[in-house]
Amino acid sequence: MSSTLVLGMGNPILSDDGVGLLVADRLREGPLPDSVEVVQSEVGGLRLLELVRGFTRVIIIDALQSPAESGRHPGEVYRYEAKDFKGGHRYGSAHSIGLDTALEIGHRLGYDMPEEVTVFAIEAEDVETFGEELSPPVAAAAERVFALVREEVGAA
Amino acid sequence: MKKVTVDPITRLEGHGKIEIFVDDDNKVQNVYFQIPELRGFERFCVGRPVEELARITPRICGVCPEAHHMAATKAIDQVFGVEVAPAGRKLRELLYNTFYVTDHTTHFYILAGPDFIMGPESDPAARNILGVIGKVGMETAGAMIKLRAEAAEVISMIGGKQIHPVCGLPGGVSQAITAEQRDRIVEVTAAQIEFAKFTLKLFDDVVLGNSAYVDLIKSDMFTHETYYMGMVDENNKVNFYDGKIRVVGPDGVEHEKFEGKDYLAHLAEHVEPYSYLVYPYLKSVGWKGFVDGKDSGVYRASPLSRLNAADGMATPLAQAEYERFYSTLGGKPVHATLATHWARLVELLYAAERAHELATDPEIIDPNVRNIPTRIVGEGVGVVEAPRGTLYHHYKTDDKGIVTNVNLIVGTTNNNAAISMSLKKAAEGLLTGGKEISEGNLNMIEMAFRAYDPCFGCATHTLPGDMPLEVTVKREATRDVIASVKRNM
């Protein structure tokens, strides 16, 4: 059966890092097609692998912080596919298994892995201050991503 | 002089780095280890009902939320001056040991595995979990993933939620488990004991069976003679959930033993202008700089430290491994930082055995899992052994239980000074006199660092400790970068 997982990721108490969770919260209010499941996750790495198993398609919503020299601005929304994250499988600690590595492990183990992984990344202003509020540009972007994801899953 | 930078950068949260300055002969002059600061954690907590901290503090970090949940819950027990119901206490410890099983297993296969199973100087493209899977085989990899899934099942059964447990309440836990749930946990923990035994066998074959690795582990480059901290039960055996804090000296003799609530009388914090992260040290010995030995208050808190600080393990199979560990490595204490990987597996076996022991305890299904608090004392210190070191949560509240003050010492922070020292010594051993600085060299410097599995998520109160790493070598005189290696970037 074809099914879609919408995964809102982030940290709910680290300002803009909570944006993915907030968008997922709103999406959950629906209405959404029956084949769509919305999940919030505050973790990555191998735990991500366990979450996405069995879905045909996964849409991830998360905050992103690009280096200053990238010229990006808070509130900008970027759309990525899994292939955009292919950059080797190196990591510095047990908890930093990346999305690409997690997916690759799933494939090698022969799990039922999603055919399509899309990421909506929202450029954050502040992910270093404890707080539950979004900055204004990120709050505005949350509205746009909410609409984009609804369209993506055929709920618009 | 040249500079070597080991540059860890969290997924989203800014940027930390390790800079190693070398002179023209690649002789190491200085090592600086910096990480970013997150703002406002205490302010975020102050003014909230203290019970909420058991659900807020786990969100500091996506790696060991269970450790924060336990330390917070224990601190909150004290704030309310309530005894924990026996079954509630056992359920907490069962959850916590199950968490240890999954954390230590993951660490071994993902972090130690690439260095030891693939080799420290192997092709970096294969020196990762995927290389390890290729080498140990799909069956083992599948078993590891299955163990994680089953541990998560047990954690959510007791904890109420899979990732961030919510079960801990002052006086106990929120719900009892049924006999059927217990039967499932017995089955899962029995399988975990077998997997832990298998993993120790793998370590034997791959690491201990290779004299080059044993020499590397025992080499002076990866050795520091420090004090060691760990929690022990009434028989001085390792315990992760409760007990007294015991510190042994570099000679292995007990230096002090104290109740968690008295931590401020025993620990002090040194500050360096270049780092936001403090350097805790033993007050009774004093800060003498980044040096080891009996006169330096630097201590370590890690799996190796816990084994050194205790007289043994409280379960039979782990005790046998404990004895083999010390007989193989030349007696107590073991100062070899890389032996931490083996110590972690001894703890893995203990955690699985202890979880199984608790699951088969008839009292574990007792429905009386909580004592209801009737007063507010207003202060509490909750201490547990987190996988990466002793974790202290200290809360103060007003007479209504509203938070007025929060202080945390997290696992990695304990080891901050030792990590800096280990990096410096490894860099000295590997770079000095060498003409070329290879990727393999830089990886071996990182090995000194990875043995602690530092989690800057926790140390700086960030999430999720997801840490790309860059190692850069710089000439001190010119500040020119002469070598670098990156990961996760």
Interface residues (C-beta under 8 A of the other chain):
Chain A: N11 P12 I13 L14 D17 S41 E42 V43 G44 G45 L46 R47 L49 E50 A63 L64 Q65 G88 H89 R90 Y91 G92 S93 A94 H95 S96 I97 G98 T101 E104 I105 R108 L109 G110 A124 V127 E128 T129 F130 G131
Chain B: P8 R11 L12 E13 G14 P36 E37 L38 R39 G40 F41 R43 F44 I56 R59 G62 V63 D103 T106 H107 I110 L111 P124 A125 R127 N128 I129 L130 I133 M138 A141 G142 I145 R148 A149 A152 I163 H164 E446 R450 D453 P454 C455 G457 H461 T462 L463 P464 G465 D466 M467 P468 L469 K486 R487 N488
